[in-house]
Every structure is written in C-alpha cells, then in structure tokens.
C-alpha cells in the first residue's frame, strides 16, 4: 500500500536480530573458528534499455555463494505487475523479498483503485522502503515497464537513491556492460536491435566478470504485453553429466520386513458445523 | 572479481544559485558517483519543491531525494491549507528543520531558491549541519571550494537574468574543470513570477577558459 507519510516507525516484517546474534557468536568463538554462512549474492550483470515501443531488460543467470556457483539458472528478472518487471542485483534474498513485497502491494493497490500501476509509483515505493532501512537491505534494482505515460526505466539503489535514465547496467559486471551500452545505444531503437544490444551488454559482463555467467535472460515489455524469454541465449560452455545419479529400485537389498499394527482407540468425537452462507 | 559496490551514491557536486531583480537563476553539474564510478552522468540535481521554488541537492543522493520528497509534501499541504503559493522562506525553514533535527544521520547540503510575491527572488543555503542563511549568491558541493574566488570577484548586484545565467554557467564550468567529482552537463533554470525556464549546456558547448 502506498505510504501517505514518510517518517514513521518500521512495521513488522524484516527482522535483523540474527545479524547481532551472528556477530556475538563470531566474537565468542574466536578468530577464524567459525564464520556465519555468507549470504547468497548474485554477482551479476543486469541491464535495461528503453526502445521505441517499450523496454528491454536483460540479466545473466548465475548466483554465487563466495566462489561456488550456487544456482546456474537463477531468475533475476522478477515480476512486479503485468506491465512492470524488475532486475535485481545484490543480496539474492533481499532482491527476491523486496520485489515480492512490492508486487503484492501494487496488486492490492490495483484492486483498490481500479488502475494499472505506474512504473514511477513502483520506483517511489521501493525508494521509500529502502531509504527507511538505511542500506541494510542490499538490493540494487532496475525497474522497467510500460504504462499509460510511456516506457520507463528506473534505477533504485540500496540506500534509497533513484535515477531515471534511458539505459542502465548494474551488478558486478556493470562496467563491462555499460561500455557496450554507451557505445551502441541510440534513442528510440527498434525492438530487435535493442534485444541484441542488451544481449551483447550482458555477454560483455559475463565474459569480463567472474560473478556473472551461464545463460542470458531477456524480458521485453511493450504496451501489447510481455515476452519473457528464459533463456534467450544458452551458455556455450555447458558441461555434460558423465553419469546418471539415480539408483535403480532394488539396488539396496531388503533383508527382512516387519509390520507392527498400532492399536488406536477412538476416545472422543465432536462435530462442529461450519457457518456457510 | 570487483566487489559489488554498495557504497551510497553521492552527488559530489557543484551547485549554485543567484538572485536577481525579479527571480533567481540556479545551476548544477550532472555527476553522481558511487566511489570512483560515475553512476549517473546526466543527473538532474535541480528538484522542484513547488511551482516557483526549487532546491539544488548536494551530498548523499538518497538522503537529499528523501528530504526533497518530504519537504515537497509538507509544503504542498501547507500551500493548500493557506490557499496561497508558499514563501521561499517557508520552504527553506522546512529544509532546515529536517536537516538540523537529523543532522547526525543525514549527509545533505541544499540550496533553496525561488520566487514569491512578498520578497521576490530569494536564495537560502542550508549546508550540512542544518544552518539557514539567506545570501544573494550561494555555491555548494565539493566543487564550490574552487570557485569562491571567482564568485567573490565577478559578482555584482543588479545583474540581469541573462548576465546571471552566463555568470552561473561560467562558474560551474570552472568548478567542473577543477573538481573530479563534478562534471557532465550544466543544468540551468531561471525562476521568475511568470514561470520557469530550464536549459542544458552540453559538455562540448561549455564556456572554455585558459587550460595549462
């Protein structure tokens, strides 16, 4: 629900008590003994471009936990509304939950007001929420969508800053992707050209950044609808599994089988009629 | 790989405002940085607070955007209650209240400028810490240090709107030349009783000076 006043006490929801507990535990256990599990970060490349009739968003699909790839087919383009999608970089849990919260708030708003949500409204709600948490929520988001006022892309930072620009790249691979975008972006591009540009920008991020990789997802939003192409391009460096890890039934021999009936006695039975009208 | 930058976006900036008879001229550069990376090279730091009142933002992007949003709301409400356009002094005081009360948590240097019926064109500066003072010409941001001498020597009272626009553009161009945290394009706006005129001077059209 859109907030009507800015400075109010936080409502129940996110709870950061565990961070203080983790700090205390780390201190208690001593140096190097045991560290709190590192949060899942999407070392990422995400990009967005405003084209002639809409918006093209792109993302890689790698989610890392320190040096290990935790998810090779992670979905970084999140649904916000039928006409608004959001790419998220930063802490995976934060981007996931923040966008879910935003999506449900906007759905309630749509039902209450009978209007389709506008991209600027989604951006403002995000900005208000992230500012309230003073950067504790590590979400770098690219919001893109088409509404009655046109096609827009907004960038919202973890501290609550908002930028409106025609093209954008974020994540650990943003420097490489931005280079491609700065070179080839033109205002009011055709949709196919924009998709190629975003694909190339993400690819530059994947090639130059260890935290980005695997496949490329593209999401094209126009006034006519959304085309979520997942994956738009598969990684050319896919490995083939050497063996199957399923065991045939009968692999473990059954030595003996014993069935014990549990004697249950019905002690008390009540029936409560439910009020239905 | 390069760690995901999570330092706050700052508008390390050059902002400026000048009063003239009949209105004010405000100007700003267009650079927002996250550490050493320019996050937005076409930022608009001149934010409308009301029809004839603007603020120039420097410091943390998130903090100044949030403050500007809050003050816009408060001023809009006040103006509806009053059934009259608000005074620039009122807007400036609202900024000062917020910046002073939350001075430990905020990093915001703001110049409030506009036109109202009572006192005409006015410029108020609310630097970090929450002071409020009215000045005929005011500069702010990291790039302002480099142009105090230029401002002090070149400013004269009684300039026309066009002279003020040229003066502001020259000062900002000089600051952007010397300050690494300022750059991009120069955004200018002239606020008078009749309305608002915004203009942009692109990088290659900036006034040039001697460079060694």
Boltz contact constraints between the chains, C-beta under 6 A:
constraints:
  - contact:
      token1: [A, 6]
      token2: [B, 70]
      max_distance: 6.0
  - contact:
      token1: [A, 131]
      token2: [B, 62]
      max_distance: 6.0
  - contact:
      token1: [A, 131]
      token2: [B, 66]
      max_distance: 6.0
  - contact:
      token1: [A, 138]
      token2: [B, 6]
      max_distance: 6.0
  - contact:
      token1: [A, 157]
      token2: [B, 9]
      max_distance: 6.0
  - contact:
      token1: [A, 158]
      token2: [B, 6]
      max_distance: 6.0
  - contact:
      token1: [A, 159]
      token2: [B, 8]
      max_distance: 6.0
  - contact:
      token1: [A, 159]
      token2: [B, 62]
      max_distance: 6.0
  - contact:
      token1: [A, 160]
      token2: [B, 62]
      max_distance: 6.0
  - contact:
      token1: [A, 161]
      token2: [B, 9]
      max_distance: 6.0
  - contact:
      token1: [A, 161]
      token2: [B, 61]
      max_distance: 6.0
  - contact:
      token1: [A, 161]
      token2: [B, 62]
      max_distance: 6.0
  - contact:
      token1: [A, 161]
      token2: [B, 65]
      max_distance: 6.0
  - contact:
      token1: [A, 163]
      token2: [B, 40]
      max_distance: 6.0
  - contact:
      token1: [A, 172]
      token2: [B, 1]
      max_distance: 6.0
  - contact:
      token1: [A, 172]
      token2: [B, 2]
      max_distance: 6.0
  - contact:
      token1: [A, 172]
      token2: [B, 4]
      max_distance: 6.0
  - contact:
      token1: [A, 209]
      token2: [B, 1]
      max_distance: 6.0
  - contact:
      token1: [A, 210]
      token2: [B, 1]
      max_distance: 6.0
  - contact:
      token1: [A, 211]
      token2: [B, 1]
      max_distance: 6.0
